[in-house]
Amino acid sequence: MIVVTRLNRSRFAVNPDLIERVQASPDTTIIMVDGARFVVQESLEDLIEQITAFRAGVLAEASRLSWAFGAGER
């Protein structure tokens, strides 16, 4: 999950796998696959960095777990 901030400063978490697209015009808007829209304070670039870090963390954990459970010994 990534944490984002609405314009009213309330924070919430979003599953980046369910984001369809993000647009900045001029406010940053997250559009989810179900059509829900969220206007947030973070910039488009900040969201891309958060999503990239989230996905890198998932891949790193999957790799670590595969080694921990013997998949890396093949």
FENVEN-V206225 format. One record per pair of residues at least 6 apart in sequence whose C-alpha atoms are under 8 Angstrom apart, sorted by sequence separation. I is the first residue (numbers start at 1). J is the second residue. If there is no record, write none. Layout:
i: {I I}
j: {J J}
//
This chain:
i: {5 6 22 23 31 66 67 4 5 22 23 30 31 3 4 22 29 30 3 4 21 22 29 30 3 4 20 21 29 30 2 3 19 20 21 28 29 1 2 19 20 27 28 1 2 19 20 27 28 1 2 18 19 27 28 1 18 28 28 24 24 23 22 6 7 9 6 7 6 7 5 6 16 4 5 4 5 4 2 2 2 1}
j: {11 12 28 29 37 72 73 11 12 29 30 37 38 11 12 30 37 38 12 13 30 31 38 39 13 14 30 31 39 40 13 14 30 31 32 39 40 13 14 31 32 39 40 14 15 32 33 40 41 15 16 32 33 41 42 16 33 43 44 43 44 44 44 38 39 41 39 40 40 41 40 41 51 40 41 41 42 42 50 51 54 54}
//
